[in-house]
Amino acid sequence: MKHITFLWIMCWSLCCFSQQDDLLQKIRNYRRQDTVRVELLIDYCVNNTFSVSDTMLRYAREAHQTAVRLHYRLGEMRALNCIGNYYYQQGILDKAIGYYTTAGRIAERNKDAENIIICNNNLANIYTQTNQPAKALPLFLESDALLLQTGNAESQNRAAVLTNIGAAYSAMGQHQNALQYHFKVLALCKKKEILFGIAIAQSNIGDEYVQLKKFEKALPFLISAMSISEKNSFDALLGQIYNDLAKVYLARKQFDRAIEILQKGVVVCTRINDQNSLREIHKVLHQAYAGRGDFKKAYLSSLDYLTVNEKLTDLEKQKLTRETSAKYDTEKKEATIKDLNQRRKISELQSNRKSILMNGMIISFIALALVAYFLFSRFRQRKKNEWLAAKLEEAQNLLEAEKKITDSELKALKSQMNPHFIFNALNGIQEQFMYGDKLKANEQLSNFTYLTRQILEVSGRKQISVALEMELLTKYLELEKMRFASDFSYSVSASDAIDPDYHTVPPMILQPFVENSIKHGLLHKQGARKITVYFDIDPTERYLICSVEDNGVGRERSAAIKASNDLGHNSFSTDSIRQRLELLNQELKLEELVVFHDQISDGDISGTKVVLKIPLS
């Protein structure tokens, strides 16, 4: 669960929502272009940080322009942070970084410690947004140290920094450290009577306990946070609170209570358009309905989850399109300004030529020299444009080549969930329903739904963590296990040299080989059947070594069975994996990337082992 953090401008005036109408009225009535109007405009932007409205951006830019004209440095810094916050909320992070950095330079020139802290904190939030908590944490800790040095140990600003430090530790999986900082925030906010801060701190404490599966400890904090947020209309906090409360009730098997809380979350998140929280709520709602045995509503909730997830994906694409369009408009305006400047220069040269003609041959010579220089400049500019056009064409060719690579990767991914697997999985689930084992059938249906959804989610990604790859393989093998009696077992593990959350592999890279081991090796074997998947790293730390080992009938006997059945089928999935491995590393030959071994026991073939070398990214 992503923690609620703070964007900084001054302090926590974000909770003063009741002043919004008064600020708008004051802005309309106060027309003088002085520092008072600058502060009114900035106060409005601060109170509407989470709204991401065009009015907020317009007021922030007006405040910045007025502050620059008045040489009002404090207002200039605050306005730049407001503009940066707008782009941060929009997800246009490169623009946000630019405005935050500009504000930080002004603060450093003016030796303004408070605004240096603000800018550092905002930049750290960028790292948090891009899932780089290890980079964000030093900036947060530096900000906290500066606050202590300047005598602000109990300030509202420090509460915001402590909250963000706790969120960074949580993102790194250090939940005990996170709890330590969130409790500090709670104590400080209670002392200062900051309701908004109390609600955030209690929500984050409850979330940490939920992640630690200490649900009874989480419950009182979440209930208190919910009460404060509902009473004071802190709707932006309720999505996370409702979601965590529902998880607590699910742990208690109180499915009706969990569903009631989640339905409230759907209403609130829909009203404020909090799509991220809405997606997580539908995900938990699916589990609650399934736990209650209402499989129809569980299925509908999973569809709602997929709908919101698809909408978020579309929003990300639209956001990228808007950013590209904005960059194009900016470049177009700059080109127009440059053209106007050139026209102005031409006009000045023409006026000078008239004066030169009146002042004699020497001045005429100078005019001719200026014209020659201008013509040379135009020639040089034309050559430069031709060079830029060539570079643009080269870049387009490179993008087309990268697209072909991506298409190859997507083709390989789509081949993973082949019709054979889908048919076998659904057939096995149907048999469970026919035999009356509805609990096991529902469990396997959830596994199948989860596996399908996960593969769809990773279909656009080039790399996933080893931990996620192991989880997908486990779900897949659990489904395949239904095809066998109790004599089938499997193992999916990694060596201590691998960090499953850090090291990455292409999505579902081993699934085709696991499928082949089952289909061609184990299905034709009598007695105990086992398949082992193991991840390791080579001594040079250049490659991940992934192995799939079975105790099946071996390649030679499998080929004979295949020939006798006249199957005549080539493994499209395996061929796709080979192509992907060749794309990943063209230094090694194909035989070095995928190696097959026959397992020998007492002079007889006792299985097959496949070893893949995957280059570390």
C-alpha positions in Angstrom: 0.0 0.0 0.0 1.3 3.4 -1.0 1.5 5.8 2.0 0.0 9.2 2.2 2.8 11.8 2.0 3.1 15.6 1.7 4.0 18.1 -1.0 5.6 21.1 0.6 5.2 24.8 0.1 5.2 26.2 3.6 3.4 24.1 6.1 0.2 22.0 6.4 -2.2 24.7 5.4 -3.7 22.0 3.1 -6.1 21.2 5.9 -7.7 24.7 5.7 -10.2 23.8 3.0 -12.9 25.9 4.6 -11.0 29.1 3.6 -11.1 28.4 -0.1 -14.2 30.5 -0.9 -12.9 33.4 1.2 -9.5 33.3 -0.7 -11.2 33.4 -4.0 -13.3 36.4 -3.0 -10.2 38.2 -1.6 -8.3 37.5 -4.9 -11.2 38.9 -7.0 -11.5 42.0 -4.8 -7.8 42.7 -4.4 -6.5 43.8 -7.9 -3.2 45.6 -6.9 -0.2 43.8 -8.3 1.9 43.7 -5.1 3.2 41.2 -2.6 -0.1 40.9 -0.9 -1.8 39.6 -4.1 1.2 37.2 -4.6 0.6 35.7 -1.1 -3.2 35.4 -1.7 -2.6 33.6 -5.0 0.0 31.2 -3.4 -2.3 30.5 -0.4 -5.1 29.5 -2.9 -2.6 27.2 -4.7 -1.5 25.6 -1.4 -5.0 24.8 -0.3 -5.8 23.3 -3.7 -2.6 21.2 -4.1 -4.5 17.9 -4.5 -7.1 19.3 -6.9 -4.8 19.7 -9.9 -7.0 22.4 -11.4 -6.2 24.8 -14.3 -7.2 27.6 -12.0 -4.4 26.6 -9.6 -1.8 26.6 -12.4 -3.0 29.9 -13.7 -2.8 31.6 -10.3 0.6 30.0 -9.6 2.0 31.4 -12.8 0.5 34.8 -12.1 2.1 34.8 -8.7 5.5 33.9 -10.2 5.4 36.6 -12.8 4.3 39.3 -10.3 7.0 38.2 -7.8 9.7 38.3 -10.5 8.6 41.8 -11.5 8.7 42.9 -7.9 12.0 41.1 -7.1 10.0 39.4 -4.3 12.3 36.3 -3.9 10.2 34.5 -1.2 7.1 34.7 -3.4 9.0 33.6 -6.4 10.3 30.5 -4.7 6.9 29.6 -3.3 5.2 30.1 -6.7 7.7 27.9 -8.4 7.0 25.1 -5.9 3.3 25.5 -6.5 3.8 25.1 -10.3 6.1 22.1 -9.6 3.4 20.6 -7.3 0.8 20.9 -10.2 3.1 18.9 -12.6 3.9 16.5 -9.8 0.2 15.7 -9.3 -0.2 15.4 -13.1 2.7 12.9 -13.3 4.8 15.1 -15.5 7.8 14.6 -13.3 10.5 16.2 -15.5 8.7 19.5 -15.5 8.2 19.2 -11.7 11.9 18.6 -11.2 12.7 21.7 -13.3 10.6 24.0 -11.2 11.7 22.5 -7.8 15.3 22.8 -8.9 14.9 26.4 -9.9 13.3 27.2 -6.6 16.1 25.5 -4.8 18.8 27.5 -6.5 17.1 30.7 -5.5 16.9 29.5 -2.0 20.6 28.6 -1.9 21.5 32.0 -3.3 19.5 33.7 -0.6 20.7 31.3 2.1 17.1 30.6 2.9 17.3 27.3 5.0 13.5 26.9 5.2 13.0 26.9 1.4 16.1 24.8 0.9 14.4 22.2 3.1 11.1 22.5 1.1 12.8 22.0 -2.3 14.9 19.0 -1.1 11.7 17.5 0.3 9.8 18.0 -3.0 12.6 16.5 -5.0 12.7 13.5 -2.6 9.0 13.0 -3.2 9.8 12.7 -6.9 12.1 9.7 -6.1 9.3 8.3 -3.9 6.8 8.7 -6.8 9.2 6.8 -9.1 9.8 3.9 -6.6 13.3 5.0 -5.7 12.9 5.3 -1.9 16.7 4.6 -1.3 17.4 7.9 -3.1 14.6 9.8 -1.4 15.6 8.8 2.1 18.9 10.8 2.4 17.2 14.0 1.2 14.4 13.5 3.8 16.9 12.9 6.6 19.0 15.9 5.5 15.8 18.0 5.6 15.1 16.8 9.1 18.6 17.6 10.3 18.3 21.2 8.9 15.0 21.6 10.7 16.6 20.5 14.0 19.5 22.9 13.4 17.1 25.8 12.8 15.1 25.2 16.0 12.1 23.7 14.3 12.0 20.4 16.2 8.3 20.6 16.9 7.2 22.5 13.8 4.4 21.4 11.4 7.1 21.2 8.6 9.0 18.6 10.6 5.9 16.5 11.0 5.6 16.5 7.2 9.3 15.4 6.8 8.9 12.7 9.4 5.9 11.4 7.6 7.8 11.1 4.4 10.7 9.4 6.1 8.3 6.8 7.4 6.9 6.3 4.0 10.4 5.8 2.5 11.3 3.2 5.1 8.0 1.4 4.4 8.7 1.3 0.7 12.1 -0.3 1.5 10.4 -2.9 3.6 11.7 -1.6 6.9 8.3 -1.4 8.6 9.6 -1.1 12.2 11.6 2.0 11.3 8.6 3.3 9.5 6.4 2.8 12.6 8.9 4.7 14.7 8.6 7.8 12.5 4.9 7.6 12.1 4.5 7.5 15.9 6.7 10.6 16.2 4.4 12.4 13.7 1.3 11.4 15.7 2.8 12.7 19.0 3.8 16.0 17.4 0.4 16.5 15.6 -1.5 15.8 18.8 0.6 18.3 20.7 0.0 20.9 18.0 -3.7 19.8 17.5 -3.3 19.3 13.8 -6.3 17.1 12.8 -5.2 16.5 9.3 -1.7 15.4 10.5 -3.3 13.1 13.2 -5.5 11.4 10.6 -2.5 10.8 8.2 -0.3 9.5 11.0 -2.9 7.1 12.3 -3.7 5.9 8.8 -0.1 5.2 8.1 0.4 3.4 11.5 -2.6 1.3 10.7 -1.2 0.5 7.2 2.1 -0.5 8.6 0.5 -3.0 11.1 -1.6 -4.4 8.3 1.5 -5.0 6.2 3.0 -6.7 9.2 -0.3 -8.7 9.5 -0.8 -7.4 13.1 -4.4 -6.7 12.4 -5.6 -6.2 15.9 -3.0 -3.5 16.5 -4.0 -1.8 13.3 -7.7 -1.6 14.0 -7.9 1.2 16.7 -5.6 3.5 14.6 -7.6 3.0 11.4 -11.0 3.5 13.1 -9.7 6.8 14.7 -8.3 7.9 11.3 -11.6 7.1 9.6 -13.6 9.0 12.2 -11.5 12.2 12.0 -11.4 12.1 8.2 -15.1 11.5 7.8 -16.0 14.3 10.3 -13.6 16.8 8.7 -14.2 15.8 5.0 -10.6 14.7 4.5 -11.8 12.6 1.5 -8.3 12.2 0.0 -7.3 10.0 3.0 -10.3 7.7 3.1 -9.4 5.4 0.2 -6.4 4.0 2.0 -8.2 3.9 5.4 -11.2 2.0 4.0 -9.0 -0.5 2.2 -6.9 -1.3 5.3 -9.9 -1.6 7.5 -11.4 -4.1 5.1 -8.3 -6.2 5.2 -8.5 -6.3 9.0 -12.1 -7.5 8.8 -11.2 -10.0 6.2 -8.5 -11.4 8.6 -11.3 -11.7 11.2 -13.6 -13.5 8.6 -16.1 -10.6 9.0 -16.9 -10.5 5.3 -20.1 -8.5 5.6 -18.4 -5.7 7.6 -15.5 -5.7 5.1 -17.9 -5.4 2.1 -19.8 -2.5 3.8 -16.5 -0.6 4.4 -15.3 -1.2 0.8 -18.6 0.0 -0.7 -18.2 3.3 1.2 -14.7 3.5 -0.3 -16.1 3.0 -3.8 -18.5 5.9 -3.3 -15.8 8.3 -1.9 -13.1 7.3 -4.4 -15.6 7.7 -7.3 -16.7 11.1 -6.1 -13.1 12.5 -5.8 -11.9 10.5 -8.8 -9.2 8.6 -6.8 -8.7 5.9 -9.4 -5.6 4.3 -7.7 -7.4 3.7 -4.4 -10.6 2.6 -6.3 -8.6 -0.1 -8.1 -7.2 -1.5 -4.8 -10.7 -1.4 -3.2 -12.2 -3.5 -6.1 -9.3 -6.0 -5.7 -10.0 -6.5 -1.9 -13.8 -6.5 -2.6 -13.3 -9.5 -4.9 -11.6 -11.3 -2.0 -14.4 -10.4 0.4 -17.2 -11.6 -1.9 -15.3 -14.8 -2.6 -14.8 -15.4 1.1 -18.5 -14.9 1.7 -19.2 -17.4 -1.0 -20.9 -14.9 -3.3 -18.9 -15.9 -6.4 -21.1 -13.9 -8.9 -20.3 -10.6 -7.1 -16.7 -11.7 -6.7 -16.5 -12.1 -10.5 -18.2 -8.7 -11.0 -15.7 -7.1 -8.7 -12.8 -8.6 -10.6 -14.3 -7.1 -13.8 -14.6 -3.7 -12.0 -10.9 -4.0 -11.0 -9.9 -4.7 -14.6 -12.0 -1.8 -15.9 -10.4 0.7 -13.5 -6.9 -0.8 -14.2 -7.5 -0.3 -17.9 -8.7 3.2 -17.3 -5.6 4.1 -15.3 -3.5 2.7 -18.2 -5.4 4.9 -20.6 -4.9 7.9 -18.3 -1.2 7.3 -18.3 -1.1 7.2 -22.1 -3.2 10.4 -22.2 -0.9 12.0 -19.7 2.1 11.1 -21.8 0.3 12.5 -24.9 -0.5 15.8 -23.1 3.1 16.1 -22.0 4.4 15.6 -25.5 1.9 18.0 -26.9 2.9 20.6 -24.3 6.6 20.2 -25.2 5.7 20.6 -28.9 3.7 23.8 -28.2 6.6 25.2 -26.1 9.1 24.5 -28.9 6.7 26.0 -31.5 6.3 29.2 -29.4 10.1 29.4 -29.0 10.5 29.0 -32.8 7.9 31.7 -33.4 9.7 34.1 -31.0 13.0 33.3 -32.8 11.4 34.0 -36.1 10.0 37.3 -34.9 13.4 38.3 -33.6 14.9 37.5 -36.9 12.3 39.6 -38.7 13.0 42.5 -36.3 16.7 42.2 -37.0 16.0 42.3 -40.8 13.9 45.4 -40.3 16.7 47.1 -38.3 19.2 46.2 -41.0 17.0 47.7 -43.7 16.6 50.9 -41.7 20.4 51.1 -41.2 21.0 50.7 -44.9 19.0 53.8 -45.6 21.1 55.7 -43.1 24.3 54.3 -44.5 23.4 55.3 -48.1 23.1 58.9 -46.8 26.4 58.9 -45.0 28.8 57.9 -47.7 30.7 55.0 -49.3 32.3 53.8 -46.0 29.0 53.3 -44.3 27.6 51.6 -47.5 30.5 49.2 -47.3 29.6 48.4 -43.7 26.0 47.8 -44.8 27.1 45.4 -47.5 29.2 43.5 -45.0 26.2 43.2 -42.7 24.1 41.9 -45.5 26.8 39.4 -46.4 27.0 38.3 -42.7 23.2 37.9 -42.6 23.2 35.7 -45.8 26.0 33.6 -44.4 24.0 33.2 -41.2 21.0 32.0 -43.1 23.1 29.6 -45.1 24.6 28.2 -41.8 21.1 28.0 -40.3 19.9 26.0 -43.4 22.8 23.6 -43.1 22.0 23.2 -39.4 18.4 22.5 -40.2 19.4 19.9 -42.8 21.6 18.2 -40.2 18.8 18.2 -37.6 16.5 16.7 -40.2 19.0 13.9 -40.8 19.3 13.3 -37.0 15.5 13.2 -36.7 15.3 10.6 -39.5 18.0 8.5 -37.7 16.1 8.7 -34.4 12.9 7.6 -36.2 14.7 4.6 -37.6 16.0 3.7 -34.2 12.5 4.0 -32.7 11.1 1.7 -35.4 13.9 -0.9 -34.6 13.0 -0.7 -30.9 9.4 -1.2 -31.7 10.2 -4.4 -33.7 12.1 -5.7 -30.7 9.2 -4.9 -28.4 6.7 -6.6 -30.8 8.9 -9.7 -30.7 8.8 -9.7 -26.9 5.1 -9.2 -26.7 4.5 -12.0 -29.2 6.6 -14.3 -26.9 4.6 -13.2 -23.9 1.2 -13.8 -25.5 2.3 -17.3 -26.5 2.8 -18.2 -22.8 -0.9 -18.7 -21.9 -1.5 -21.0 -24.8 -4.8 -22.7 -25.5 -3.6 -26.0 -24.2 -2.9 -24.6 -20.7 -6.2 -22.6 -20.6 -8.2 -25.7 -21.7 -6.5 -28.0 -19.2 -6.8 -25.4 -16.3 -10.5 -24.8 -17.0 -11.2 -28.5 -17.5 -9.6 -29.3 -14.2 -11.6 -26.6 -12.4 -14.8 -28.0 -14.1 -14.0 -31.5 -12.8 -13.6 -30.1 -9.2 -17.1 -28.5 -9.5 -18.5 -31.8 -10.9 -17.1 -33.8 -8.0 -18.5 -31.3 -5.6 -15.3 -29.9 -4.2 -16.4 -26.3 -4.6 -13.8 -25.0 -2.1 -10.9 -26.4 -4.0 -12.5 -25.4 -7.3 -12.9 -21.8 -6.2 -9.3 -21.8 -4.9 -8.1 -22.9 -8.3 -10.4 -20.5 -10.1 -8.9 -17.7 -8.0 -5.4 -19.0 -8.9 -6.3 -19.1 -12.6 -7.8 -15.5 -12.5 -4.8 -14.2 -10.6 -2.3 -15.8 -13.0 -4.2 -14.5 -16.0 -4.4 -11.0 -14.6 -0.7 -11.0 -13.6 0.3 -12.0 -17.1 -1.8 -9.3 -18.6 -0.3 -6.7 -16.2 3.3 -7.7 -17.0 2.7 -7.9 -20.8 4.0 -4.4 -21.4 7.0 -4.7 -19.2 10.5 -5.8 -20.3 11.6 -7.1 -16.9 10.0 -8.3 -13.7 11.5 -9.3 -10.3 12.6 -12.9 -9.8 10.2 -13.0 -6.8 7.2 -12.2 -9.2 8.5 -14.8 -11.7 8.6 -17.4 -9.0 5.1 -16.5 -7.8 3.7 -16.8 -11.4 5.4 -20.2 -11.9 4.1 -21.5 -8.5 0.5 -20.5 -9.5 1.0 -22.1 -12.9 2.3 -25.4 -11.4 -0.5 -25.4 -8.8 -3.0 -25.4 -11.7 -1.1 -28.1 -13.6 -1.1 -30.2 -10.5 -4.8 -30.8 -10.9 -4.0 -33.0 -14.0 -2.2 -35.5 -11.8 -3.0 -37.7 -8.8 -1.1 -37.2 -5.5 2.1 -38.4 -7.1 3.0 -35.0 -8.5 5.2 -32.5 -6.7 7.2 -29.4 -7.5 9.7 -27.0 -6.1 10.4 -23.3 -7.1 13.4 -21.8 -5.2 16.4 -19.5 -5.5 19.9 -19.5 -4.1 21.1 -17.2 -1.3 23.2 -15.3 -3.9 20.0 -13.9 -5.5 17.9 -11.1 -4.2 14.5 -12.0 -5.5 13.2 -8.4 -5.1 16.2 -6.9 -6.8 17.3 -9.2 -9.6 15.0 -9.2 -12.7 14.2 -11.5 -15.6 11.9 -11.2 -18.7 8.3 -12.0 -17.8 7.3 -15.8 -17.7 10.7 -16.7 -19.3 10.7 -20.3 -17.8 7.0 -21.2 -18.3 7.4 -22.8 -21.7 10.2 -25.0 -20.5 8.1 -26.0 -17.4 5.2 -26.8 -19.7 7.4 -28.9 -21.9 8.7 -30.9 -18.9 5.2 -31.7 -17.8 3.8 -32.4 -21.3 6.7 -34.4 -22.8 8.4 -35.7 -19.7 6.0 -36.3 -16.8 2.7 -37.2 -18.5 4.3 -40.3 -19.9 5.9 -41.4 -16.6 4.5 -43.8 -14.1 5.1 -43.4 -10.3 6.3 -40.3 -8.5 6.7 -37.2 -10.7 8.6 -34.1 -9.7 9.7 -30.9 -11.3 12.3 -28.5 -9.8 12.8 -24.9 -10.8 15.9 -23.2 -9.4 17.4 -19.7 -9.8 21.1 -19.0 -9.3 23.8 -16.5 -10.4 27.1 -17.3 -12.1 30.4 -16.5 -10.3 31.1 -13.6 -12.7 27.7 -12.0 -11.8 27.0 -11.4 -15.5 24.1 -13.9 -15.8 21.3 -15.4 -13.9 21.3 -19.2 -14.3 17.8 -20.6 -14.4 17.2 -24.4 -14.5 14.2 -26.6 -15.0 14.7 -30.2 -14.0 12.2 -33.2 -14.2 12.4 -36.9 -13.5 10.4 -37.7 -16.6 11.0 -40.2 -19.4 13.8 -38.1 -21.1 14.1 -36.4 -24.4 14.8 -39.5 -26.5 11.8 -41.5 -25.3 9.6 -38.4 -25.5 10.6 -37.9 -29.1 9.8 -41.5 -29.9 6.3 -41.1 -28.3 5.8 -37.9 -30.2 6.7 -39.6 -33.5 4.5 -42.6 -32.8 1.6 -40.3 -32.2 2.4 -38.3 -35.4 2.0 -35.0 -33.5 4.3 -33.1 -35.8 4.2 -30.0 -33.6 6.9 -27.4 -32.9 6.9 -25.5 -29.7 6.1 -21.9 -30.6 6.6 -20.7 -27.0 10.0 -22.3 -26.8 11.1 -20.7 -30.1 9.8 -17.3 -28.9 11.9 -17.6 -25.7 15.0 -18.4 -27.8 14.4 -15.3 -29.9 14.0 -13.2 -26.8 17.2 -14.5 -25.3 19.1 -13.7 -28.5 17.7 -10.2 -28.4 18.9 -9.8 -24.8 22.5 -10.8 -25.5 24.0 -11.1 -29.0 27.5 -11.8 -27.7 26.8 -15.5 -26.9 25.8 -18.2 -29.3 22.3 -19.6 -28.9 23.7 -23.0 -27.7 25.3 -21.1 -24.8 22.1 -19.4 -23.8 19.8 -22.5 -23.6 21.4 -25.9 -22.8 19.6 -29.3 -22.5 21.0 -32.1 -20.3 19.9 -35.8 -20.0 19.8 -36.9 -16.3 21.5 -40.3 -15.8 20.8 -42.6 -12.9 22.3 -46.2 -12.8 23.1 -45.9 -16.5 19.5 -45.1 -17.5 18.0 -41.7 -18.4 16.0 -40.5 -15.4 14.9 -37.1 -16.6 15.8 -33.8 -18.4 17.4 -30.6 -17.2 17.2 -27.3 -19.1 19.6 -24.5 -18.2 19.1 -20.9 -19.3 21.6 -18.0 -19.1 19.8 -14.7 -18.7 22.1 -11.6 -18.9 21.8 -9.3 -15.9 20.4 -5.9 -16.8 
